[in-house]
């Protein structure tokens, strides 16, 4: 396979502005089949609202007969949301769901007490090759529903509200913003939008949610006089209205929400408010007590043998 370049962004002399509470440069993580840019968790910031994990996948170019093959693996006490700009991923899970994730659509999987899923390139896509580019995020669940039954929700791109006015376009993935509300039923107050601005256009962002962040995808934006290139996570100061100005055609993800009611532990693919719950999940996966994925039962990712102990998502946490 070949990969398009994804260089580290160059940061200017000032690391932040009055409007920016924290600036994070994602680190490159090699997952074997794909190199991703991981913005959350970070040593600077572990969560933004319910978002505890935020990866940029690609842009990557798969040649014919190639693709991603993420074997079945487990999750607990979190929800995943995969959002693509380009390409397609075949999702299967232990609920029996089998669906192609496509650009602009929402695929929200609540792990709850436990779910297993795989993410692969379909045989059809392998025959033709494809570019793959998108964001994968995890959201912590409120403690009251961490052990809820697992669930999967899909909303096609056409079902999501799109605001398109004079060079400003925003697809609302979750929550309410810009006078619209997404149909996605999330577990706690959550904001998530895919925003495009034409060069020279401005977009005011209200402090409607306590915690907000911008992840820059393409082009150059300006906030309070400072410019930001692609591949940067900007955590906005709580309570402050800001305006994003596009110096060139630009695209970014706006996300956040209300903070969780307490800290979270994170280890491998497990997130929980309780350390003992992660230890139990490790034992369950090692002993084959999770459900299997219909149509994808032959393979699975074994429990890692050499990871650090689970860490609280309040300082220096890292998913490996």
DRENDO-1510 file (C-alpha; in Angstrom, 1 decimal, always signed):
<recs>
REC; n; res; u; v; w
REC; 1; UNK; +0.0; +0.0; +0.0 .
REC; 2; UNK; +1.1; +3.6; -0.4 .
REC; 3; UNK; +0.2; +6.5; +1.8 .
REC; 4; UNK; -0.2; +10.2; +1.0 .
REC; 5; UNK; +1.9; +12.5; +3.1 .
REC; 6; UNK; +0.7; +13.6; +6.5 .
REC; 7; UNK; +3.5; +15.9; +7.8 .
REC; 8; UNK; +3.6; +17.3; +11.3 .
REC; 9; UNK; +2.1; +20.8; +11.3 .
REC; 10; UNK; +4.3; +23.8; +11.9 .
REC; 11; UNK; +3.3; +25.9; +14.8 .
REC; 12; UNK; +3.9; +29.6; +15.0 .
REC; 13; UNK; +5.6; +31.5; +17.7 .
REC; 14; UNK; +2.5; +31.7; +19.8 .
REC; 15; UNK; +1.1; +28.5; +21.1 .
REC; 16; UNK; -2.3; +29.9; +21.9 .
REC; 17; UNK; -4.5; +32.9; +21.9 .
REC; 18; UNK; -6.9; +34.3; +24.5 .
REC; 19; UNK; -9.6; +32.3; +22.8 .
REC; 20; UNK; -7.6; +29.1; +22.8 .
REC; 21; UNK; -7.2; +27.3; +26.1 .
REC; 22; UNK; -5.0; +24.4; +24.8 .
REC; 23; UNK; -3.3; +23.7; +21.5 .
REC; 24; UNK; -2.4; +20.0; +20.7 .
REC; 25; UNK; -0.3; +18.7; +17.9 .
REC; 26; UNK; -1.5; +15.1; +17.3 .
REC; 27; UNK; +1.1; +12.4; +17.5 .
REC; 28; UNK; +1.6; +9.8; +14.8 .
REC; 29; UNK; +0.6; +6.2; +15.9 .
REC; 30; UNK; +1.4; +3.2; +13.7 .
REC; 31; UNK; -1.4; +0.7; +13.9 .
REC; 32; UNK; +0.2; -1.7; +11.5 .
REC; 33; UNK; -2.3; -1.3; +8.6 .
REC; 34; UNK; -2.7; +2.5; +9.0 .
REC; 35; UNK; -0.8; +5.4; +10.5 .
REC; 36; UNK; -3.1; +7.7; +12.3 .
REC; 37; UNK; -2.8; +11.1; +14.0 .
REC; 38; UNK; -4.0; +10.9; +17.6 .
REC; 39; UNK; -5.2; +14.1; +19.2 .
REC; 40; UNK; -7.0; +12.7; +22.2 .
REC; 41; UNK; -6.0; +11.5; +24.7 .
REC; 42; UNK; -3.0; +13.7; +25.2 .
REC; 43; UNK; -0.7; +14.7; +28.0 .
REC; 44; UNK; -2.1; +18.2; +27.6 .
REC; 45; UNK; -5.8; +17.3; +27.6 .
REC; 46; UNK; -7.5; +13.9; +28.0 .
REC; 47; UNK; -11.2; +14.7; +27.3 .
REC; 48; UNK; -13.3; +17.4; +25.6 .
REC; 49; UNK; -16.9; +16.9; +26.8 .
REC; 50; UNK; -17.5; +13.2; +26.4 .
REC; 51; UNK; -14.8; +12.8; +23.7 .
REC; 52; UNK; -12.0; +10.7; +25.2 .
REC; 53; UNK; -10.4; +9.5; +21.9 .
REC; 54; UNK; -10.0; +11.3; +18.6 .
REC; 55; UNK; -8.0; +9.9; +15.7 .
REC; 56; UNK; -7.5; +11.2; +12.2 .
REC; 57; UNK; -7.3; +8.3; +9.8 .
REC; 58; UNK; -5.4; +9.1; +6.6 .
REC; 59; UNK; -5.6; +10.4; +4.0 .
REC; 60; UNK; -4.4; +7.1; +2.7 .
REC; 61; UNK; -4.3; +5.5; -0.7 .
REC; 62; UNK; -4.9; +1.7; -0.9 .
REC; 63; UNK; -3.9; +0.0; -4.0 .
REC; 64; UNK; -5.9; -2.9; -5.5 .
REC; 65; UNK; -6.1; -6.0; -3.3 .
REC; 66; UNK; -5.3; -3.9; -0.3 .
REC; 67; UNK; -7.3; -2.4; +2.6 .
REC; 68; UNK; -7.8; -2.3; +6.3 .
REC; 69; UNK; -8.5; -5.5; +8.2 .
REC; 70; UNK; -9.2; -4.6; +11.9 .
REC; 71; UNK; -10.1; -8.0; +13.3 .
REC; 72; UNK; -12.9; -8.4; +15.9 .
REC; 73; UNK; -12.1; -6.7; +19.1 .
REC; 74; UNK; -14.1; -5.6; +22.2 .
REC; 75; UNK; -15.2; -2.4; +23.8 .
REC; 76; UNK; -17.0; -1.6; +27.1 .
REC; 77; UNK; -18.6; +1.5; +28.7 .
REC; 78; UNK; -18.1; +3.8; +25.7 .
REC; 79; UNK; -19.6; +4.8; +22.4 .
REC; 80; UNK; -17.7; +4.9; +19.1 .
REC; 81; UNK; -18.4; +7.2; +16.2 .
REC; 82; UNK; -16.7; +6.8; +12.8 .
REC; 83; UNK; -17.1; +9.6; +10.3 .
REC; 84; UNK; -15.5; +9.5; +6.8 .
REC; 85; UNK; -14.6; +12.2; +4.3 .
REC; 86; UNK; -13.5; +9.7; +1.7 .
REC; 87; UNK; -13.7; +5.9; +1.2 .
REC; 88; UNK; -15.7; +3.2; +2.8 .
REC; 89; UNK; -15.3; +0.8; +5.8 .
REC; 90; UNK; -17.3; -2.4; +6.3 .
REC; 91; UNK; -18.5; -2.5; +9.9 .
REC; 92; UNK; -19.7; -5.8; +11.5 .
REC; 93; UNK; -20.5; -6.2; +15.2 .
REC; 94; UNK; -21.8; -8.8; +17.7 .
REC; 95; UNK; -25.3; -7.5; +17.4 .
REC; 96; UNK; -25.4; -8.8; +13.9 .
REC; 97; UNK; -25.0; -5.4; +12.3 .
REC; 98; UNK; -23.3; -5.3; +8.9 .
REC; 99; UNK; -23.1; -2.0; +7.2 .
REC; 100; UNK; -20.8; +0.0; +5.0 .
REC; 101; UNK; -19.6; +3.3; +6.6 .
REC; 102; UNK; -19.7; +5.9; +3.9 .
REC; 103; UNK; -18.7; +9.6; +3.7 .
REC; 104; UNK; -21.0; +12.0; +5.6 .
REC; 105; UNK; -23.0; +9.3; +7.4 .
REC; 106; UNK; -23.1; +8.7; +11.1 .
REC; 107; UNK; -22.3; +5.3; +12.6 .
REC; 108; UNK; -22.7; +5.3; +16.4 .
REC; 109; UNK; -22.0; +2.2; +18.3 .
REC; 110; UNK; -22.7; +2.1; +22.0 .
REC; 111; UNK; -20.6; -0.6; +23.7 .
REC; 112; UNK; -22.4; -0.5; +27.1 .
REC; 113; UNK; -21.7; -3.7; +29.0 .
REC; 114; UNK; -19.8; -5.0; +26.0 .
REC; 115; UNK; -19.7; -5.3; +22.3 .
REC; 116; UNK; -17.3; -6.8; +19.7 .
REC; 117; UNK; -16.8; -5.4; +16.2 .
REC; 118; UNK; -14.5; -5.5; +13.2 .
REC; 119; UNK; -13.7; -2.9; +10.6 .
REC; 120; UNK; -12.5; -4.1; +7.2 .
REC; 121; UNK; -12.3; -3.1; +3.5 .
REC; 122; UNK; -14.9; -5.0; +1.5 .
REC; 123; UNK; -13.8; -7.4; -1.2 .
REC; 124; UNK; -15.4; -5.0; -3.8 .
REC; 125; UNK; -13.4; -2.1; -2.6 .
REC; 126; UNK; -10.2; -4.2; -2.5 .
REC; 127; UNK; -10.7; -5.0; -6.2 .
REC; 128; UNK; -10.8; -1.3; -7.1 .
REC; 129; UNK; -8.6; +0.3; -4.5 .
REC; 130; UNK; -9.6; +3.5; -2.6 .
REC; 131; UNK; -8.6; +6.5; -0.7 .
REC; 132; UNK; -9.5; +6.5; +3.0 .
REC; 133; UNK; -9.8; +9.6; +5.1 .
REC; 134; UNK; -11.8; +10.2; +8.2 .
REC; 135; UNK; -12.1; +10.6; +12.0 .
REC; 136; UNK; -12.7; +7.9; +14.6 .
REC; 137; UNK; -13.8; +9.1; +18.0 .
REC; 138; UNK; -14.8; +7.5; +21.3 .
REC; 139; UNK; -17.2; +9.1; +23.8 .
REC; 140; UNK; -17.4; +8.1; +27.5 .
REC; 141; UNK; -20.9; +7.1; +28.7 .
REC; 142; UNK; -22.5; +8.6; +31.8 .
REC; 143; UNK; -22.1; +6.2; +34.8 .
REC; 144; UNK; -25.8; +5.5; +34.8 .
REC; 145; UNK; -25.7; +3.8; +31.4 .
REC; 146; UNK; -22.2; +2.5; +31.2 .
REC; 147; UNK; -23.6; -1.0; +31.6 .
REC; 148; UNK; -26.6; -0.5; +29.2 .
REC; 149; UNK; -27.3; -3.0; +26.5 .
REC; 150; UNK; -25.1; -2.5; +23.4 .
REC; 151; UNK; -26.7; -0.7; +20.5 .
REC; 152; UNK; -25.9; +0.5; +17.0 .
REC; 153; UNK; -27.4; +3.5; +15.2 .
REC; 154; UNK; -26.9; +4.6; +11.6 .
REC; 155; UNK; -28.0; +7.8; +9.9 .
REC; 156; UNK; -27.2; +8.4; +6.3 .
REC; 157; UNK; -25.7; +11.6; +5.1 .
REC; 158; UNK; -29.0; +12.8; +3.7 .
REC; 159; UNK; -30.6; +12.5; +7.2 .
REC; 160; UNK; -28.2; +14.9; +8.9 .
REC; 161; UNK; -29.0; +18.7; +8.9 .
REC; 162; UNK; -26.8; +20.7; +6.6 .
REC; 163; UNK; -26.5; +24.5; +7.0 .
REC; 164; UNK; -25.3; +26.0; +3.7 .
REC; 165; UNK; -25.3; +29.8; +3.6 .
REC; 166; UNK; -23.0; +32.1; +1.6 .
REC; 167; UNK; -19.8; +30.0; +1.7 .
REC; 168; UNK; -20.5; +28.4; +5.1 .
REC; 169; UNK; -21.5; +24.8; +5.2 .
REC; 170; UNK; -21.9; +22.7; +8.3 .
REC; 171; UNK; -23.2; +19.1; +8.6 .
REC; 172; UNK; -24.5; +18.6; +12.1 .
REC; 173; UNK; -23.4; +15.1; +13.3 .
REC; 174; UNK; -24.6; +15.3; +16.9 .
REC; 175; UNK; -26.3; +17.9; +19.1 .
REC; 176; UNK; -27.7; +21.3; +18.3 .
REC; 177; UNK; -26.0; +24.2; +16.7 .
REC; 178; UNK; -26.6; +26.9; +14.0 .
REC; 179; UNK; -30.4; +26.6; +14.5 .
REC; 180; UNK; -30.5; +22.9; +13.7 .
REC; 181; UNK; -30.5; +19.6; +15.7 .
REC; 182; UNK; -29.0; +16.2; +14.7 .
REC; 183; UNK; -31.3; +13.2; +14.8 .
REC; 184; UNK; -28.5; +11.2; +16.5 .
REC; 185; UNK; -29.6; +10.2; +20.0 .
REC; 186; UNK; -26.4; +10.5; +22.0 .
REC; 187; UNK; -25.9; +9.5; +25.7 .
REC; 188; UNK; -25.1; +13.0; +27.1 .
REC; 189; UNK; -25.1; +16.6; +25.8 .
REC; 190; UNK; -22.7; +16.4; +22.8 .
REC; 191; UNK; -21.7; +18.7; +19.9 .
REC; 192; UNK; -20.2; +17.4; +16.7 .
REC; 193; UNK; -20.1; +19.1; +13.3 .
REC; 194; UNK; -18.2; +18.9; +10.0 .
REC; 195; UNK; -17.7; +22.5; +8.9 .
REC; 196; UNK; -16.4; +24.0; +5.7 .
REC; 197; UNK; -15.7; +27.7; +5.1 .
REC; 198; UNK; -14.9; +29.3; +1.8 .
REC; 199; UNK; -11.9; +31.6; +1.8 .
REC; 200; UNK; -12.7; +34.9; +3.5 .
REC; 201; UNK; -15.9; +33.7; +5.3 .
REC; 202; UNK; -16.4; +33.9; +9.0 .
REC; 203; UNK; -18.3; +31.6; +11.4 .
REC; 204; UNK; -19.3; +32.7; +14.9 .
REC; 205; UNK; -19.3; +29.8; +17.5 .
REC; 206; UNK; -21.4; +30.4; +20.6 .
REC; 207; UNK; -20.5; +28.9; +24.0 .
REC; 208; UNK; -23.6; +26.8; +24.1 .
REC; 209; UNK; -21.7; +23.8; +25.3 .
REC; 210; UNK; -19.3; +24.0; +28.3 .
REC; 211; UNK; -16.4; +22.3; +26.5 .
REC; 212; UNK; -15.6; +22.8; +22.8 .
REC; 213; UNK; -12.7; +22.1; +20.5 .
REC; 214; UNK; -11.8; +22.5; +16.8 .
REC; 215; UNK; -9.8; +20.0; +14.9 .
REC; 216; UNK; -8.4; +21.4; +11.6 .
REC; 217; UNK; -8.7; +19.2; +8.6 .
REC; 218; UNK; -7.7; +21.3; +5.6 .
REC; 219; UNK; -6.9; +24.9; +4.7 .
REC; 220; UNK; -5.9; +27.7; +7.1 .
REC; 221; UNK; -8.2; +29.3; +9.7 .
REC; 222; UNK; -7.7; +32.3; +11.9 .
REC; 223; UNK; -8.9; +32.8; +15.5 .
REC; 224; UNK; -8.3; +36.1; +17.3 .
REC; 225; UNK; -5.6; +37.1; +14.8 .
REC; 226; UNK; -3.6; +33.8; +15.0 .
REC; 227; UNK; -3.5; +31.3; +12.1 .
REC; 228; UNK; -3.8; +27.6; +12.4 .
REC; 229; UNK; -2.8; +25.0; +9.8 .
REC; 230; UNK; -4.3; +21.5; +9.3 .
REC; 231; UNK; -3.8; +18.8; +11.8 .
REC; 232; UNK; -4.1; +20.8; +15.1 .
REC; 233; UNK; -6.6; +20.5; +18.0 .
REC; 234; UNK; -7.7; +23.7; +19.5 .
REC; 235; UNK; -9.5; +23.5; +22.8 .
REC; 236; UNK; -11.6; +26.7; +23.1 .
REC; 237; UNK; -11.8; +28.6; +26.4 .
REC; 238; UNK; -15.1; +27.9; +28.2 .
REC; 239; UNK; -17.8; +30.5; +28.0 .
REC; 240; UNK; -16.1; +32.6; +25.3 .
REC; 241; UNK; -17.9; +33.2; +22.0 .
REC; 242; UNK; -15.3; +33.0; +19.2 .
REC; 243; UNK; -15.2; +33.6; +15.4 .
REC; 244; UNK; -13.4; +31.4; +13.0 .
REC; 245; UNK; -12.1; +33.2; +9.9 .
REC; 246; UNK; -11.0; +31.2; +6.8 .
REC; 247; UNK; -7.8; +32.5; +5.3 .
REC; 248; UNK; -8.3; +29.9; +2.5 .
REC; 249; UNK; -10.9; +27.3; +1.8 .
REC; 250; UNK; -10.9; +25.4; +5.1 .
REC; 251; UNK; -12.5; +22.4; +6.8 .
REC; 252; UNK; -12.6; +21.6; +10.5 .
REC; 253; UNK; -14.5; +19.4; +13.0 .
REC; 254; UNK; -16.2; +21.3; +15.8 .
REC; 255; UNK; -16.9; +19.0; +18.8 .
REC; 256; UNK; -17.4; +18.9; +22.6 .
REC; 257; UNK; -20.2; +18.9; +25.0 .
REC; 258; UNK; -20.8; +18.7; +28.8 .
REC; 259; UNK; -18.0; +17.1; +30.8 .
REC; 260; UNK; -18.4; +13.7; +32.4 .
REC; 261; UNK; -19.5; +13.6; +36.0 .
REC; 262; UNK; -16.2; +12.1; +37.0 .
REC; 263; UNK; -12.8; +10.7; +35.6 .
REC; 264; UNK; -12.5; +7.7; +33.4 .
REC; 265; UNK; -10.0; +4.9; +33.2 .
REC; 266; UNK; -8.7; +3.9; +29.7 .
REC; 267; UNK; -6.8; +0.7; +28.7 .
REC; 268; UNK; -6.5; -0.7; +25.2 .
REC; 269; UNK; -10.1; -0.6; +23.9 .
REC; 270; UNK; -11.7; -0.3; +27.3 .
REC; 271; UNK; -13.0; +2.8; +29.0 .
REC; 272; UNK; -14.8; +2.9; +32.3 .
REC; 273; UNK; -15.4; +5.0; +35.4 .
REC; 274; UNK; -14.3; +1.9; +37.5 .
REC; 275; UNK; -10.9; +0.3; +37.4 .
REC; 276; UNK; -12.2; -3.0; +38.5 .
REC; 277; UNK; -14.6; -3.1; +35.5 .
REC; 278; UNK; -11.6; -2.8; +33.1 .
REC; 279; UNK; -9.9; -5.7; +34.9 .
REC; 280; UNK; -13.1; -7.8; +34.6 .
REC; 281; UNK; -13.3; -7.0; +30.8 .
REC; 282; UNK; -9.7; -8.1; +30.4 .
REC; 283; UNK; -10.5; -11.4; +32.0 .
REC; 284; UNK; -13.7; -11.8; +30.0 .
REC; 285; UNK; -11.9; -11.2; +26.6 .
REC; 286; UNK; -9.0; -13.4; +27.5 .
REC; 287; UNK; -11.4; -16.3; +28.4 .
REC; 288; UNK; -13.7; -15.9; +25.4 .
REC; 289; UNK; -16.8; -14.6; +27.3 .
REC; 290; UNK; -17.7; -11.8; +24.8 .
REC; 291; UNK; -20.1; -12.4; +22.0 .
REC; 292; UNK; -18.7; -13.2; +18.6 .
REC; 293; UNK; -19.3; -11.2; +15.3 .
REC; 294; UNK; -21.6; -13.1; +12.9 .
REC; 295; UNK; -19.9; -13.6; +9.6 .
REC; 296; UNK; -16.5; -12.7; +11.1 .
REC; 297; UNK; -15.9; -15.4; +13.7 .
REC; 298; UNK; -12.6; -16.8; +12.4 .
REC; 299; UNK; -10.2; -14.1; +13.7 .
REC; 300; UNK; -9.9; -11.8; +16.7 .
REC; 301; UNK; -7.3; -9.5; +18.3 .
REC; 302; UNK; -5.8; -11.2; +21.4 .
REC; 303; UNK; -5.7; -9.3; +24.7 .
REC; 304; UNK; -2.4; -7.4; +24.7 .
REC; 305; UNK; +0.2; -9.0; +27.0 .
REC; 306; UNK; +2.4; -6.0; +27.6 .
REC; 307; UNK; +0.5; -2.8; +28.2 .
REC; 308; UNK; +0.8; -0.3; +31.0 .
REC; 309; UNK; -1.8; -0.5; +33.8 .
REC; 310; UNK; -5.1; +1.3; +33.2 .
REC; 311; UNK; -4.8; +5.1; +33.7 .
REC; 312; UNK; -7.2; +7.7; +34.8 .
REC; 313; UNK; -8.1; +10.2; +32.1 .
REC; 314; UNK; -7.0; +13.1; +34.1 .
REC; 315; UNK; -3.2; +13.2; +33.4 .
REC; 316; UNK; -0.9; +11.6; +30.9 .
REC; 317; UNK; -3.3; +8.9; +29.8 .
REC; 318; UNK; -2.5; +7.0; +26.6 .
REC; 319; UNK; -4.4; +4.3; +24.7 .
REC; 320; UNK; -2.0; +1.9; +23.0 .
</recs>
